[in-house]
Amino acid sequence: MTAERYRRLRQVLECRQPDLTIVTDNVHKSRNLSAIVRTADAAGIGTMYCAMPDKDYKAFRGTAMGSHTWVAVRRQPDVTAALTPLKAQGYQVLATHLASDSVDYREADYTRPTVILLGAEKLGVSEAGCVLADAHITIPMRGMVQSFNVSVAAGIILAEAERQRQNAGMYSQRRIDDASYQRILFEWAQPKVSEYCRENGLAYPPLDDSGELVDGLAWQRAVRDGLAPQFDW
Ligand code: SAM
């Protein structure tokens, strides 16, 4: 890890938006999900949710390559399970939906805690998702085709969310809490050590200014001797 790379990891974390997320409602094509994860990362989203059956999710994880490194992708069995806890935390749910009561996506206020709900390739957002939504938003279609590819729609809407949040200064100061910041930074800088720590119930050891372990040999000896600080993961 170079000091430059470590600085970049910190810069990215400083921009993360803990109150902006995506829920996909039975989007099942791996290439679409991967494109959505990449777009989420670019807009500063740190966690997103896929409502889908476990077997489809496992297939996606198998093909996702690096996209999961920077965005935590959590599976939920259905859209109700994905949206209910977020709504309870005060998120507005904006369903991307081509319906008569939909409003232009540029009219929504993305500076509020927001879930963007994306629908399946063929069927769109499910009935349950539409009912749970606080508003339905649409991107105007001026051509002959009726809809965008779901990952393209995600990109267009997240560009607007990013624009509004940029104007509101929401990328200019760190918005995730200290504990999450330190944990994620360690996991990005030291993926193998963090995995080892979680598997073995160990606290993450301190890092220096380059993202390396402070006295890594001493920490390894402490682990070997059972003296390294524990943590209940
Ligand atoms: N036949 C589906 C329907 O009626 O919803 C089309 C699904 S579209 C290919 C897949 C997803 O992309 C949609 O569920 C929505 O999330 C998003 N999407 C595509 N075009 C959109 C648009 N013009 N406005 C808002 N969302 C759109």
Boltz pocket constraint, residues with backbone or C-beta under 6 A from the ligand:
constraints:
  - pocket:
      binder: B
      contacts: [[A, 96], [A, 97], [A, 98], [A, 117], [A, 118], [A, 119], [A, 120], [A, 121], [A, 122], [A, 123], [A, 124], [A, 125], [A, 137], [A, 138], [A, 139], [A, 140], [A, 141], [A, 146], [A, 147], [A, 148], [A, 149], [A, 150], [A, 151], [A, 153], [A, 154]]
      max_distance: 6.0
